Amino acid sequence: MSFVQIQCTRCKVMFRDRAMRLQDGYSRQCPSCEVVLYFAEDSQHPFIKRAMRSARKARKELREAEAVRRAAPEPRMARSFAGRVRAAGRED
């Protein structure tokens, strides 16, 4: 899970939120001063711009890592039945 640091526009406290949530139209309350922050791609505030840019970068890295993971062949697991020996004196 990837997180992004966000700085409040009012009280300047840093907090974090998931990068997948931080998209155009998302809003979040500051945990310190409880002002509502609105996240938009065309925001003029530098703190919002920085958070949106970081979230975009983090989502891109997650997509690339997922693509690499899907492209890699799955390792084959050898099955072992060594522990499944039936007792000789047991009657069913």
All heavy atoms as an XYZ file, in Angstrom:
746
protein
N       0.858     -1.167      0.000
C       0.000      0.000      0.000
C       0.905      1.230      0.000
O       1.825      1.342      0.789
C      -0.879     -0.038      1.241
C      -2.018      0.922      1.211
S      -3.368      0.615      0.096
C      -3.758     -1.076      0.366
N       0.605      2.164     -0.866
C       1.415      3.360     -1.008
C       0.694      4.562     -0.394
O      -0.487      4.785     -0.647
C       1.685      3.609     -2.483
O       2.511      4.713     -2.636
N       1.420      5.326      0.381
C       0.867      6.496      1.045
C       1.546      7.757      0.553
O       2.698      7.735      0.130
C       1.043      6.391      2.566
C       0.150      5.348      3.188
C       0.588      4.049      3.347
C      -1.122      5.675      3.607
C      -0.235      3.095      3.917
C      -1.946      4.729      4.175
C      -1.505      3.436      4.329
N       0.820      8.874      0.644
C       1.315     10.181      0.213
C       1.235     11.147      1.390
O       0.241     11.167      2.117
C       0.462     10.712     -0.965
C       0.882     12.108     -1.351
C       0.557      9.783     -2.145
N       2.280     11.949      1.566
C       2.286     12.971      2.601
C       1.497     14.181      2.108
O       1.688     14.655      0.983
C       3.714     13.403      2.914
C       4.526     12.353      3.648
C       4.100     12.238      5.078
O       3.385     11.318      5.416
N       4.546     13.143      5.917
N       0.625     14.710      2.962
C      -0.201     15.871      2.635
C       0.036     16.923      3.710
O       0.063     16.601      4.897
C      -1.696     15.496      2.610
C      -1.945     14.364      1.631
C      -2.548     16.703      2.286
C      -3.298     13.720      1.798
N       0.194     18.172      3.287
C       0.339     19.262      4.251
C      -0.936     20.095      4.223
O      -1.397     20.505      3.159
C       1.547     20.124      3.908
C       1.873     21.124      4.979
C       3.204     21.801      4.735
O       3.842     21.588      3.723
N       3.614     22.619      5.682
N      -1.497     20.328      5.383
C      -2.739     21.094      5.501
C      -2.504     22.526      5.033
O      -1.471     23.131      5.332
C      -3.225     21.082      6.943
S      -4.736     22.044      7.195
N      -3.480     23.058      4.327
C      -3.358     24.422      3.816
C      -3.600     25.472      4.897
O      -3.203     26.612      4.731
C      -4.359     24.648      2.671
O      -5.677     24.375      3.151
C      -4.056     23.743      1.507
N      -4.203     25.076      5.991
C      -4.518     26.030      7.057
C      -3.530     25.967      8.222
O      -2.910     26.964      8.582
C      -5.922     25.767      7.565
C      -6.377     26.723      8.630
C      -7.818     26.461      8.967
N      -8.176     27.059     10.232
C      -9.256     26.733     10.901
N     -10.085     25.827     10.438
N      -9.517     27.303     12.043
N      -3.353     24.781      8.815
C      -2.514     24.671     10.014
C      -1.102     24.158      9.712
O      -0.275     24.084     10.614
C      -3.187     23.786     11.051
S      -3.311     22.048     10.572
N      -0.837     23.737      8.480
C       0.487     23.280      8.016
C       0.939     21.961      8.632
O       2.104     21.608      8.557
C       1.568     24.336      8.248
C       1.227     25.728      7.798
C       1.011     25.805      6.316
C       0.862     27.240      5.866
N      -0.492     27.633      5.560
N       0.035     21.205      9.239
C       0.362     19.900      9.805
C       0.466     18.881      8.668
O      -0.330     18.898      7.731
C      -0.715     19.463     10.824
C      -0.557     18.011     11.221
C      -0.657     20.351     12.043
N       1.459     17.999      8.761
C       1.624     16.941      7.760
C       0.862     15.705      8.223
O       0.938     15.319      9.399
C       3.101     16.578      7.599
C       3.957     17.690      7.054
S       3.678     18.024      5.328
C       4.513     16.670      4.578
N       0.124     15.093      7.300
C      -0.533     13.819      7.551
C      -0.473     13.025      6.270
O       0.012     13.513      5.246
C      -1.977     14.013      8.050
C      -2.884     14.740      7.094
C      -3.718     14.034      6.246
C      -2.911     16.128      7.056
C      -4.556     14.691      5.377
C      -3.746     16.790      6.199
C      -4.574     16.074      5.350
N      -0.907     11.781      6.299
C      -0.797     10.960      5.101
C      -2.125     10.309      4.759
O      -2.997     10.145      5.614
C       0.295      9.912      5.251
C       0.044      8.898      6.306
C       1.224      7.991      6.478
N       0.801      6.846      7.274
C       1.323      5.662      7.207
N       2.320      5.447      6.394
N       0.883      4.686      7.946
N      -2.242      9.960      3.480
C      -3.428      9.292      2.967
C      -2.985      8.375      1.841
O      -1.897      8.539      1.284
C      -4.437     10.313      2.466
C      -5.860      9.776      2.437
O      -6.048      8.562      2.653
O      -6.783     10.556      2.199
N      -3.826      7.424      1.511
C      -3.491      6.472      0.452
C      -3.453      7.156     -0.912
O      -4.306      7.975     -1.227
C      -4.512      5.349      0.412
C      -4.424      4.470      1.621
C      -5.403      3.340      1.498
N      -5.325      2.520      2.694
C      -6.321      1.825      3.160
N      -7.471      1.824      2.549
N      -6.170      1.102      4.247
N      -2.485      6.766     -1.716
C      -2.325      7.362     -3.042
C      -3.500      7.021     -3.952
O      -3.878      7.827     -4.800
C      -1.025      6.892     -3.673
N      -4.103      5.855     -3.779
C      -5.224      5.471     -4.628
C      -6.456      6.337     -4.363
O      -7.277      6.529     -5.241
C      -5.570      3.991     -4.417
C      -4.461      3.042     -4.813
S      -3.945      3.211     -6.510
C      -5.243      2.324     -7.311
N      -6.584      6.862     -3.159
C      -7.723      7.729     -2.823
C      -7.543      9.142     -3.368
O      -8.508      9.811     -3.701
C      -7.884      7.834     -1.308
C      -8.415      6.624     -0.659
C      -8.619      6.919      0.804
N      -9.018      5.736      1.526
C      -9.062      5.661      2.831
N      -8.722      6.696      3.566
N      -9.441      4.557      3.421
N      -6.315      9.603     -3.423
C      -6.021     10.993     -3.763
C      -6.148     11.215     -5.270
O      -5.169     11.198     -5.997
C      -4.602     11.333     -3.310
C      -4.430     12.654     -2.610
C      -5.192     12.659     -1.318
C      -2.988     12.924     -2.366
N      -7.368     11.426     -5.715
C      -7.638     11.680     -7.121
C      -8.504     12.918     -7.244
O      -8.983     13.454     -6.245
C      -8.323     10.472     -7.754
C      -7.436      9.250     -7.770
C      -8.076      8.078     -8.460
O      -9.103      8.201     -9.085
N      -7.445      6.924     -8.337
N      -8.696     13.366     -8.463
C      -9.477     14.569     -8.721
C     -10.886     14.432     -8.140
O     -11.576     13.449     -8.389
C      -9.553     14.805    -10.229
C      -9.946     16.211    -10.577
O      -9.682     17.111     -9.761
O     -10.508     16.408    -11.668
N     -11.286     15.396     -7.307
C     -12.610     15.377     -6.701
C     -12.647     14.807     -5.292
O     -13.678     14.843     -4.630
N     -11.538     14.295     -4.798
C     -11.475     13.719     -3.455
C     -11.398     14.844     -2.419
O     -10.776     15.884     -2.655
C     -10.244     12.818     -3.348
C     -10.018     12.183     -2.000
C     -10.877     11.224     -1.506
C      -8.921     12.540     -1.220
C     -10.664     10.626     -0.274
C      -8.697     11.946      0.009
C      -9.578     10.999      0.477
O      -9.360     10.414      1.696
N     -12.032     14.671     -1.282
C     -11.934     15.641     -0.190
C     -11.613     14.900      1.095
O     -12.023     13.761      1.294
C     -13.228     16.437     -0.042
O     -14.291     15.591      0.276
N     -10.899     15.583      1.973
C     -10.456     14.971      3.221
C     -10.360     16.037      4.286
O      -9.969     17.168      4.014
C      -9.087     14.333      2.977
C      -8.281     13.964      4.206
C      -8.595     12.582      4.656
N      -8.149     12.323      5.987
C      -7.068     11.633      6.322
N      -6.311     11.128      5.399
N      -6.771     11.434      7.579
N     -10.726     15.680      5.514
C     -10.596     16.599      6.638
C      -9.207     16.486      7.237
O      -8.677     15.383      7.387
C     -11.614     16.255      7.712
C     -12.680     17.272      7.872
C     -13.585     16.943      9.043
O     -13.686     15.802      9.467
N     -14.248     17.950      9.550
N      -8.641     17.608      7.592
C      -7.358     17.614      8.292
C      -7.582     17.034      9.683
O      -8.512     17.442     10.379
C      -6.826     19.037      8.394
S      -5.356     19.179      9.434
N      -6.762     16.090     10.124
C      -6.966     15.500     11.450
C      -6.674     16.472     12.596
O      -7.127     16.258     13.713
C      -5.985     14.325     11.476
C      -5.044     14.558     10.376
C      -5.690     15.455      9.385
N      -5.975     17.555     12.316
C      -5.622     18.498     13.365
C      -6.640     19.630     13.510
O      -7.212     19.831     14.577
C      -4.242     19.084     13.071
O      -3.897     20.024     14.046
N      -6.880     20.363     12.431
C      -7.755     21.539     12.528
C      -9.141     21.308     11.928
O     -10.001     22.181     12.000
C      -7.107     22.738     11.846
S      -6.962     22.586     10.066
N      -9.359     20.154     11.320
C     -10.643     19.724     10.764
C     -11.155     20.579      9.603
O     -12.334     20.579      9.310
C     -11.699     19.611     11.863
C     -11.338     18.567     12.886
C     -12.384     18.377     13.959
O     -13.395     19.105     13.946
O     -12.187     17.498     14.807
N     -10.270     21.302      8.929
C     -10.666     22.006      7.714
C     -10.773     20.954      6.598
O     -10.034     19.978      6.588
C      -9.658     23.124      7.345
C      -8.333     22.560      6.900
C     -10.222     24.017      6.267
N     -11.715     21.140      5.686
C     -11.894     20.183      4.588
C     -10.993     20.595      3.435
O     -11.043     21.735      2.961
C     -13.361     20.124      4.133
C     -13.510     19.173      2.961
C     -14.255     19.688      5.269
N     -10.143     19.661      3.008
C      -9.252     19.892      1.875
C      -9.853     19.236      0.645
O     -10.224     18.060      0.686
C      -7.870     19.310      2.155
C      -7.154     19.815      3.397
C      -5.899     19.012      3.642
C      -6.832     21.280      3.238
N      -9.939     19.979     -0.452
C     -10.459     19.455     -1.712
C      -9.290     19.265     -2.664
O      -8.509     20.187     -2.892
C     -11.478     20.433     -2.310
C     -12.707     20.585     -1.457
C     -12.841     21.654     -0.590
C     -13.719     19.639     -1.508
C     -13.969     21.786      0.204
C     -14.849     19.765     -0.712
C     -14.961     20.835      0.126
O     -16.075     20.960      0.927
N      -9.181     18.073     -3.204
C      -8.079     17.748     -4.097
C      -8.560     17.796     -5.537
O      -9.489     17.082     -5.911
C      -7.513     16.370     -3.762
C      -6.922     16.320     -2.385
C      -7.689     15.924     -1.308
C      -5.612     16.699     -2.162
C      -7.156     15.890     -0.023
C      -5.071     16.681     -0.892
C      -5.850     16.271      0.179
N      -7.926     18.659     -6.321
C      -8.268     18.805     -7.734
C      -6.971     18.954     -8.529
O      -5.990     19.525     -8.033
C      -9.155     20.018     -7.940
N      -6.972     18.439     -9.735
C      -5.778     18.516    -10.591
C      -5.403     19.960    -10.914
O      -4.240     20.270    -11.076
C      -6.024     17.747    -11.894
C      -6.162     16.255    -11.710
C      -4.873     15.575    -11.292
O      -3.775     16.110    -11.573
O      -4.963     14.513    -10.666
N      -6.388     20.847    -11.012
C      -6.117     22.237    -11.392
C      -6.057     23.180    -10.187
O      -6.213     24.388    -10.336
C      -7.159     22.717    -12.390
C      -8.582     22.609    -11.840
O      -8.760     21.971    -10.790
O      -9.492     23.165    -12.472
N      -5.782     22.649     -9.003
C      -5.700     23.461     -7.796
C      -4.516     24.424     -7.885
O      -3.470     24.099     -8.433
C      -5.536     22.566     -6.575
O      -5.348     23.345     -5.416
N      -4.689     25.612     -7.313
C      -3.631     26.613     -7.334
C      -2.729     26.546     -6.098
O      -1.671     27.153     -6.075
C      -4.242     28.021     -7.439
C      -4.979     28.252     -8.736
C      -4.072     28.097     -9.938
O      -2.960     28.616     -9.953
N      -4.534     27.368    -10.943
N      -3.155     25.806     -5.087
C      -2.383     25.744     -3.842
C      -1.206     24.783     -4.007
O      -1.382     23.650     -4.438
C      -3.271     25.301     -2.681
C      -2.744     25.761     -1.368
N      -1.665     25.180     -0.769
C      -3.125     26.781     -0.572
C      -1.411     25.793      0.365
N      -2.289     26.781      0.510
N       0.008     25.213     -3.640
C       1.182     24.349     -3.847
C       1.169     23.055     -3.029
O       1.688     22.039     -3.481
C       2.362     25.238     -3.446
C       1.788     26.372     -2.690
C       0.365     26.524     -3.109
N       0.561     23.072     -1.830
C       0.513     21.850     -1.018
C      -0.373     20.796     -1.688
O      -0.052     19.611     -1.685
C      -0.016     22.141      0.379
C       0.846     23.075      1.198
C       0.306     23.774      2.252
C       2.192     23.250      0.919
C       1.082     24.625      3.018
C       2.976     24.107      1.670
C       2.423     24.796      2.717
N      -1.480     21.243     -2.263
C      -2.393     20.327     -2.950
C      -1.732     19.811     -4.228
O      -1.810     18.621     -4.544
C      -3.741     21.019     -3.267
C      -4.401     21.526     -1.984
C      -4.655     20.107     -4.054
C      -4.808     20.453     -1.011
N      -1.074     20.701     -4.960
C      -0.378     20.297     -6.186
C       0.673     19.232     -5.892
O       0.790     18.242     -6.616
C       0.312     21.500     -6.836
C      -0.574     22.376     -7.635
C       0.274     23.456     -8.293
C      -0.560     24.365     -9.135
N       0.242     25.418     -9.768
N       1.451     19.449     -4.832
C       2.509     18.506     -4.473
C       1.924     17.139     -4.100
O       2.429     16.102     -4.514
C       3.337     19.053     -3.310
C       4.505     18.159     -2.961
C       5.341     18.646     -1.780
N       5.347     20.080     -1.612
C       5.158     20.686     -0.444
N       4.935     19.987      0.652
N       5.204     21.998     -0.342
N       0.847     17.147     -3.333
C       0.213     15.891     -2.933
C      -0.358     15.152     -4.147
O      -0.203     13.930     -4.269
C      -0.892     16.161     -1.912
N      -0.997     15.884     -5.055
C      -1.556     15.253     -6.258
C      -0.451     14.695     -7.148
O      -0.581     13.601     -7.706
C      -2.407     16.264     -7.045
C      -3.648     16.711     -6.310
S      -4.825     15.396     -6.031
C      -5.538     15.272     -7.641
N       0.647     15.416     -7.275
C       1.774     14.952     -8.081
C       2.392     13.690     -7.470
O       2.687     12.722     -8.179
C       2.805     16.074     -8.188
C       3.869     15.850     -9.207
C       4.758     17.074     -9.451
N       5.034     17.891     -8.279
C       4.588     19.142     -8.104
N       3.839     19.711     -9.014
N       4.899     19.808     -7.020
N       2.554     13.687     -6.159
C       3.100     12.512     -5.466
C       2.176     11.304     -5.600
O       2.635     10.176     -5.798
C       3.322     12.812     -3.993
O       4.236     13.848     -3.837
N       0.884     11.530     -5.499
C      -0.081     10.437     -5.626
C      -0.076      9.871     -7.041
O      -0.139      8.653     -7.234
C      -1.485     10.930     -5.267
N       0.008     10.740     -8.027
C       0.060     10.292     -9.422
C       1.298      9.431     -9.654
O       1.238      8.374    -10.283
C       0.061     11.520    -10.339
C      -0.481     11.276    -11.692
C      -0.707     12.519    -12.527
N       0.131     13.673    -12.238
C      -0.298     14.797    -11.661
N      -1.553     14.928    -11.297
N       0.534     15.803    -11.445
N       2.436      9.864     -9.107
C       3.690      9.114     -9.246
C       3.598      7.758     -8.536
O       4.017      6.731     -9.074
C       4.851      9.928     -8.668
C       6.182      9.267     -8.795
C       7.272     10.141     -8.208
C       8.603      9.412     -8.231
N       9.660     10.180     -7.578
N       3.035      7.740     -7.341
C       2.900      6.500     -6.577
C       1.963      5.518     -7.281
O       2.243      4.311     -7.335
C       2.388      6.790     -5.173
N       0.842      6.010     -7.838
C      -0.072      5.124     -8.576
C       0.594      4.549     -9.811
O       0.408      3.378    -10.146
C      -1.342      5.886     -8.964
C      -2.285      6.124     -7.817
C      -3.635      6.595     -8.289
N      -3.584      7.773     -9.126
C      -3.679      9.024     -8.689
N      -3.835      9.259     -7.404
N      -3.635     10.046     -9.525
N       1.410      5.350    -10.494
C       2.136      4.866    -11.674
C       3.109      3.760    -11.287
O       3.197      2.731    -11.966
C       2.884      6.028    -12.330
C       3.641      5.632    -13.577
C       4.366      6.811    -14.171
C       5.181      6.367    -15.374
N       6.004      7.478    -15.893
N       3.835      3.950    -10.190
C       4.776      2.926     -9.725
C       4.046      1.643     -9.336
O       4.531      0.544     -9.608
C       5.592      3.462     -8.553
C       6.587      4.522     -8.955
C       7.266      5.187     -7.767
O       6.924      4.841     -6.610
O       8.125      6.053     -8.001
N       2.888      1.772     -8.700
C       2.110      0.587     -8.335
C       1.633     -0.165     -9.577
O       1.663     -1.405     -9.611
C       0.900      0.980     -7.483
C       1.187      1.361     -6.048
C      -0.065      1.916     -5.391
C       1.693      0.158     -5.279
N       1.175      0.567    -10.603
C       0.742     -0.077    -11.847
C       1.894     -0.796    -12.533
O       1.747     -1.909    -13.029
C       0.137      0.954    -12.802
C      -1.273      1.351    -12.485
C      -1.903      2.129    -13.612
N      -1.120      3.281    -14.030
C      -1.246      4.515    -13.543
N      -2.131      4.756    -12.594
N      -0.491      5.502    -13.996
N       3.079     -0.167    -12.554
C       4.242     -0.790    -13.178
C       4.681     -2.037    -12.420
O       5.025     -3.051    -13.027
C       5.393      0.208    -13.266
C       5.158      1.309    -14.277
C       6.212      2.398    -14.229
O       7.076      2.377    -13.318
O       6.168      3.276    -15.104
N       4.660     -1.979    -11.094
C       5.029     -3.149    -10.297
C       4.034     -4.291    -10.509
O       4.414     -5.460    -10.581
C       5.097     -2.775     -8.820
N       2.755     -3.951    -10.637
C       1.727     -4.959    -10.893
C       1.925     -5.595    -12.263
O       1.777     -6.806    -12.432
C       0.333     -4.328    -10.798
C      -0.801     -5.276    -11.035
C      -0.966     -6.316     -9.935
O      -0.493     -6.077     -8.828
O      -1.567     -7.366    -10.225
N       2.294     -4.794    -13.264
C       2.526     -5.321    -14.612
C       3.726     -6.255    -14.629
O       3.693     -7.306    -15.277
C       2.730     -4.176    -15.592
N       4.775     -5.900    -13.901
C       5.957     -6.766    -13.828
C       5.615     -8.065    -13.118
O       6.028     -9.147    -13.539
C       7.117     -6.030    -13.100
C       8.231     -6.993    -12.747
C       7.622     -4.891    -13.968
N       4.823     -7.967    -12.057
C       4.451     -9.166    -11.305
C       3.601    -10.101    -12.159
O       3.755    -11.312    -12.114
C       3.688     -8.775    -10.039
C       3.458     -9.939     -9.089
C       2.744     -9.497     -7.835
N       1.434     -8.950     -8.071
C       0.324     -9.683     -8.220
N       0.388    -10.975     -8.183
N      -0.840     -9.097     -8.417
N       2.704     -9.534    -12.961
C       1.856    -10.359    -13.822
C       2.640    -10.989    -14.969
O       2.314    -12.073    -15.421
C       0.716     -9.533    -14.396
C      -0.355     -9.240    -13.400
C      -1.505     -8.546    -14.049
N      -2.539     -8.254    -13.063
C      -3.623     -7.581    -13.327
N      -3.838     -7.123    -14.540
N      -4.499     -7.359    -12.374
N       3.663    -10.281    -15.464
C       4.446    -10.784    -16.588
C       5.404    -11.892    -16.170
O       5.765    -12.738    -16.989
C       5.232     -9.644    -17.229
N       5.814    -11.904    -14.925
C       6.751    -12.920    -14.445
C       6.034    -14.263    -14.335
O       4.894    -14.346    -13.874
C       7.310    -12.528    -13.082
N       6.703    -15.329    -14.774
C       6.074    -16.657    -14.660
C       5.950    -17.080    -13.198
O       6.811    -16.772    -12.372
C       7.035    -17.575    -15.410
C       8.340    -16.863    -15.383
C       8.023    -15.400    -15.356
N       4.872    -17.754    -12.893
C       4.660    -18.229    -11.528
C       5.568    -19.423    -11.246
O       5.673    -20.319    -12.076
C       3.209    -18.639    -11.336
C       2.249    -17.487    -11.401
C       0.836    -17.942    -11.122
O       0.657    -19.020    -10.531
O      -0.080    -17.201    -11.504
N       6.208    -19.446    -10.088
C       7.066    -20.595     -9.766
C       6.209    -21.829     -9.501
O       5.140    -21.756     -8.912
C       7.802    -20.149     -8.499
C       6.923    -19.106     -7.905
C       6.217    -18.447     -9.055
N       6.684    -22.974     -9.973
C       5.939    -24.215     -9.772
C       6.323    -24.796     -8.427
O       7.481    -24.900     -8.081
C       6.267    -25.195    -10.884
C       5.834    -24.622    -12.240
C       6.026    -25.613    -13.301
N       4.861    -26.499    -13.273
C       4.669    -27.478    -14.112
N       5.554    -27.728    -15.039
N       3.591    -28.233    -14.034
N       5.334    -25.179     -7.690
C       5.547    -25.721     -6.361
C       5.575    -27.241     -6.448
O       4.698    -27.855     -7.060
C       4.428    -25.289     -5.411
C       4.283    -23.786     -5.272
S       5.612    -23.055     -4.352
C       5.111    -23.511     -2.725
N       6.580    -27.842     -5.845
C       6.662    -29.299     -5.790
C       5.819    -29.764     -4.604
O       5.925    -29.238     -3.506
C       8.108    -29.735     -5.617
N       4.966    -30.731     -4.839
C       4.110    -31.233     -3.761
C       4.783    -32.408     -3.079
O       5.331    -33.298     -3.711
C       2.766    -31.668     -4.317
C       1.980    -30.497     -4.820
C       0.623    -30.924     -5.179
N      -0.167    -29.773     -5.609
C      -1.426    -29.834     -5.909
N      -2.062    -30.982     -5.848
N      -2.076    -28.767     -6.293
N       4.684    -32.379     -1.788
C       5.281    -33.442     -0.999
C       4.191    -34.072     -0.137
O       3.447    -33.380      0.540
C       6.381    -32.872     -0.097
O       6.859    -33.882      0.753
N       4.107    -35.396     -0.190
C       3.122    -36.124      0.597
C       3.810    -36.947      1.691
O       3.304    -37.958      2.122
C       2.301    -37.053     -0.311
C       1.490    -36.300     -1.314
C       1.908    -36.182     -2.630
C       0.320    -35.678     -0.939
C       1.152    -35.479     -3.543
C      -0.430    -34.970     -1.853
C      -0.020    -34.878     -3.164
N       4.966    -36.492      2.145
C       5.759    -37.240      3.111
C       5.051    -37.380      4.457
O       5.201    -38.382      5.142
C       7.115    -36.585      3.303
N       4.269    -36.453      4.859
C       3.641    -36.487      6.163
C       2.315    -37.220      6.189
O       1.665    -37.303      7.222
N       1.879    -37.785      5.112
C       0.556    -38.398      5.052
C       0.667    -39.932      4.987
O       0.171    -40.550      4.056
C      -0.185    -37.899      3.825
C      -0.441    -36.415      3.905
C      -1.346    -36.014      2.838
N      -1.677    -34.597      2.953
C      -2.588    -34.005      2.267
N      -3.286    -34.667      1.392
N      -2.820    -32.733      2.422
N       1.246    -40.514      5.988
C       1.373    -41.961      6.060
C       0.234    -42.487      6.944
O       0.014    -41.993      8.041
C       2.747    -42.373      6.642
C       2.864    -43.872      6.752
C       3.859    -41.799      5.779
N      -0.462    -43.493      6.477
C      -1.576    -44.051      7.219
C      -1.071    -45.041      8.262
O      -0.195    -45.849      7.992
C      -2.512    -44.756      6.246
C      -3.782    -45.179      6.875
C      -4.710    -45.691      5.836
N      -5.887    -46.229      6.479
C      -6.952    -46.610      5.840
N      -6.983    -46.556      4.518
N      -7.970    -47.083      6.485
N      -1.652    -44.979      9.439
C      -1.257    -45.887     10.508
C      -1.647    -47.310     10.148
O      -2.722    -47.559      9.623
C      -1.911    -45.470     11.827
N      -0.759    -48.296     10.456
C      -0.979    -49.688     10.050
C      -2.097    -50.349     10.857
O      -2.857    -51.147     10.321
C       0.303    -50.473     10.221
N      -2.242    -50.067     12.133
C      -3.230    -50.740     12.970
C      -4.581    -50.048     13.005
O      -5.460    -50.457     13.747
N      -4.810    -49.090     12.199
C      -6.040    -48.307     12.241
C      -7.126    -48.958     11.372
O      -6.872    -49.339     10.244
C      -5.757    -46.889     11.750
C      -6.915    -45.982     11.848
C      -6.484    -44.587     11.474
N      -7.691    -43.746     11.350
C      -7.728    -42.568     10.825
N      -6.640    -42.046     10.362
N      -8.845    -41.895     10.759
N      -8.310    -49.043     11.909
C      -9.425    -49.604     11.154
C     -10.461    -48.512     10.930
O     -10.835    -47.813     11.846
C     -10.064    -50.758     11.910
C      -9.153    -51.948     12.069
C      -9.838    -53.052     12.849
O     -11.074    -53.030     12.985
O      -9.105    -53.910     13.335
N     -10.973    -48.409      9.732
C     -11.990    -47.390      9.419
C     -13.342    -47.968      9.362
O     -13.879    -48.794      8.962
C     -11.645    -46.680      8.111
C     -10.491    -45.721      8.302
O     -10.363    -45.137      9.383
O      -9.721    -45.560      7.341
